[in-house]
């Protein structure tokens, strides 16, 4: 496709080129940048005014000359070619194949910036997703169409947890299977290879679409990677009627790229130097999830972000928490004790859990068991703090029982094998077994009939 071409530029700053504006250019339009040797770089317009256009180049601007440079405006947004050959393919951050195979054969190209979903057209998420992980299924349930991020830290096993969810996720009491879309932004080669090897070993690679922007790729490419991935997910979900599980890692690298571009453009920084529009930019990505009335498919998002310095008040997890429907928080102290997955019991939550569990969805006692386990574990934390001051021997007998419950809860309920796939019945049974450590009068969040049915009679 040929567009209008202009020679020369006003200035070049890092990956940013400032050129004179053409009459017909628009925001997010794709441009081709040619150097004196005719080599082509791709970019997109990220800012406009009456006189100039600011172009963000996906790559290096080394070797570009202000007078010899030529910029061709293609008068079209960045698009991703989609079709039946998507599944099982590996692409770079710009949607170009890197698996050694030819581009997919299709005439369908879709704007990677997506189209906002009419809120009235959204269908409320209610379908329980069984991940086989008790710390999620039991007390922080994932619902189909939900966006549930993993808040982690450097060195914590968030990649293992995400891979386990991808391997084991299924809709309860249904033959419908998930397909996966994986987007890696600024990830190391060994992380990318870990996911590929995991998918191959578990036999799900043919159901996965991967987009990889590795750590040595231009950081600007990270801005496009999640948009390409979500465009592929929307095609599979809303055009092909599939249930899509999207994993985005690492959103911290994405936000660092946003900050880099903002600094280069000379914008007034916000908290921690991040741009003030980071909230709306993240919302633009996270809101591309859910179910649409009349469509069989769905998109469930699991963004992963490594909290800088394990600080959950950092702008990235802070803003993400406002947009998404809960979070799974990984705890460094639990990880250092050898617990896997090290899911922190109290800061983790799922805001849609209440609508996807209970009779006819998981099991009738699920809500009350979850509530009681959370309340008891919360009290364990308080008693541990008290014991550190007065000594464990000074605690009451009930408090000592709570301590024993807390230890077993972390080791037996939260802790499990990386390849252990627990049914929701198994998870709830473990919960009931642990609650036997507590006096019955302490089980104030569970109805007596459930205690009689599931604890006294040991029925499931």
DAWO-V883686 format. One record per residue. N is the residue number from 1. RES is the residue in one letter. SS is DSSP state (alpha for helix, beta for strand, coil for the rest). OMEGA is omega as a letter, one per 30 degrees, with the letter a starting at -180 (999 if undefined). Layout:
n->(N N)
res->(RES RES)
ss->(SS SS)
omega->(OMEGA OMEGA)
This chain:
n->(1 2 3 4 5 6 7 8 9 10 11 12 13 14 15 16 17 18 19 20 21 22 23 24 25 26 27 28 29 30 31 32 33 34 35 36 37 38 39 40 41 42 43 44 45 46 47 48 49 50 51 52 53 54 55 56 57 58 59 60 61 62 63 64 65 66 67 68 69 70 71 72 73 74 75 76 77 78 79 80 81 82 83 84 85 86 87 88 89 90 91 92 93 94 95 96 97 98 99 100 101 102 103 104 105 106 107 108 109 110 111 112 113 114 115 116 117 118 119 120 121 122 123 124 125 126 127 128 129 130 131 132 133 134 135 136 137 138 139 140 141 142 143 144 145 146 147 148 149 150 151 152 153 154 155 156 157 158 159 160 161 162 163 164 165 166 167 168 169 170 171 172 173 174 175 176 177 178 179 180 181 182 183 184 185 186 187 188 189 190 191 192 193 194 195 196 197 198 199 200 201 202 203 204 205 206 207 208 209 210 211 212 213 214 215 216 217 218 219 220 221 222 223 224 225 226 227 228 229 230 231 232 233 234 235 236 237 238 239 240 241 242 243 244 245 246 247 248 249 250 251 252 253 254 255 256 257 258 259 260 261 262 263 264 265 266 267 268 269 270 271 272 273 274 275 276 277 278 279 280 281 282 283 284 285 286 287 288 289 290 291 292 293 294 295 296 297 298 299 300 301 302 303 304 305 306 307 308 309 310 311 312 313 314 315 316 317 318 319 320 321 322 323 324 325 326 327 328 329 330 331 332 333 334 335 336 337 338 339 340 341 342 343 344 345 346 347 348 349 350 351 352 353 354 355 356 357 358 359 360 361 362 363 364 365 366 367 368 369 370 371 372 373 374 375 376 377 378 379 380 381 382 383 384 385 386 387 388 389 390 391 392 393 394 395 396 397 398 399 400 401 402 403 404 405 406 407 408 409 410 411 412 413 414 415 416 417 418 419 420 421 422 423 424 425 426 427 428 429 430 431 432 433 434 435 436 437 438 439 440 441 442 443 444 445 446 447 448 449 450 451 452 453 454 455 456 457 458 459 460)
res->(X X X X X X X X X X X X X X X X X X X X X X X X X X X X X X X X X X X X X X X X X X X X X X X X X X X X X X X X X X X X X X X X X X X X X X X X X X X X X X X X X X X X X X X X X X X X X X X X X X X X X X X X X X X X X X X X X X X X X X X X X X X X X X X X X X X X X X X X X X X X X X X X X X X X X X X X X X X X X X X X X X X X X X X X X X X X X X X X X X X X X X X X X X X X X X X X X X X X X X X X X X X X X X X X X X X X X X X X X X X X X X X X X X X X X X X X X X X X X X X X X X X X X X X X X X X X X X X X X X X X X X X X X X X X X X X X X X X X X X X X X X X X X X X X X X X X X X X X X X X X X X X X X X X X X X X X X X X X X X X X X X X X X X X X X X X X X X X X X X X X X X X X X X X X X X X X X X X X X X X X X X X X X X X X X X X X X X X X X X X X X X X X X X X X X X X X X X X X X X X X X X X X X X X X X X X X X X X X X X X X X X X X X X X X X X X X X X X X X X X X X X X X X X X X X X X X X X X X X X X X)
ss->(coil coil coil beta beta beta beta coil coil coil beta beta beta coil coil beta beta beta beta beta coil coil coil coil coil coil coil coil beta beta beta beta beta beta coil coil coil coil coil beta beta beta beta beta beta beta beta beta coil coil coil beta beta beta beta beta beta coil coil coil coil coil coil coil coil coil coil coil coil beta beta beta beta beta beta beta beta coil beta beta beta beta coil coil coil coil coil coil coil beta beta beta coil coil coil coil beta coil coil coil coil coil coil coil coil coil coil beta beta beta beta coil coil coil coil coil coil coil alpha alpha alpha beta beta coil coil coil coil beta beta beta coil coil coil alpha alpha alpha alpha coil coil coil coil beta beta coil coil coil beta coil beta beta beta beta coil coil coil coil coil alpha alpha alpha alpha alpha alpha alpha alpha alpha alpha alpha coil beta beta coil coil coil coil coil coil beta beta beta beta beta beta beta beta beta beta coil alpha alpha alpha alpha alpha alpha alpha alpha alpha alpha alpha alpha alpha alpha coil coil alpha alpha alpha beta beta beta beta beta beta beta coil coil coil coil coil coil alpha alpha alpha alpha alpha alpha alpha alpha alpha alpha alpha alpha alpha alpha alpha alpha alpha alpha alpha coil coil coil beta beta beta beta beta beta beta coil alpha alpha alpha alpha alpha alpha alpha alpha alpha alpha alpha alpha alpha alpha coil coil coil coil beta coil alpha alpha alpha coil beta coil coil alpha alpha alpha alpha alpha alpha alpha alpha alpha coil coil coil beta beta beta coil coil coil coil coil beta beta beta beta beta beta beta beta beta coil alpha alpha alpha coil coil coil coil alpha alpha alpha alpha alpha alpha alpha alpha alpha coil coil beta beta beta beta beta coil alpha alpha alpha alpha alpha coil coil coil coil coil coil beta coil coil coil coil coil beta beta coil coil alpha alpha alpha coil coil coil coil coil coil coil coil coil coil alpha alpha alpha alpha alpha alpha alpha alpha alpha alpha alpha alpha alpha alpha alpha alpha alpha alpha alpha alpha alpha alpha alpha alpha alpha coil alpha alpha alpha coil coil alpha alpha alpha alpha alpha alpha alpha alpha alpha alpha alpha alpha alpha alpha alpha alpha alpha alpha coil coil coil coil coil coil coil coil coil alpha alpha alpha alpha alpha alpha alpha alpha alpha alpha alpha alpha coil coil coil coil alpha alpha alpha coil coil coil coil coil alpha alpha alpha alpha alpha alpha alpha alpha alpha coil coil coil coil)
omega->(l l l a l a l l l l l l a l a l l a l a l a a a a a a l a l l a a l a a l l a l l l l a a l a l a a a l l a l a l a a l l l l a a a a a l a a l a l l l l a l l a a a a a a l a l a l a a l l a l a l l a l a a a l a l a l a a l l a l l a l a a l a a a a a l l l a a a a l a a a l a l a a a a l a a l l a l a l l a a l l a l l l l a a a a l l a l l l a a l l a l a l l a l a l a a l l a l a l l l a l a a l a a a l a l a l a l a a a l l a a a a l a a a l l a a l l a l l a a a l a l a l a l a l l a g a l l l a l l l a l l a l l a l a l a l a l l l a a a a l a l l l l l a a l l l l a l l l a a l l l a l l l l l a l a a a a l l a a l a a l l l a a a l l l a l a a a l l l l l l l f a a l a a a l l l a l a a a a a l a a l l l a a a a a l l a a l l a a a l l l a l a l l l a l a a a a a a a l a l l l l l l l l a l l l a a a a l a l a a a l a a l l l l l a l l l l a l a l l a l a l l a a l a a a a l l l a a a a a l l l 999)
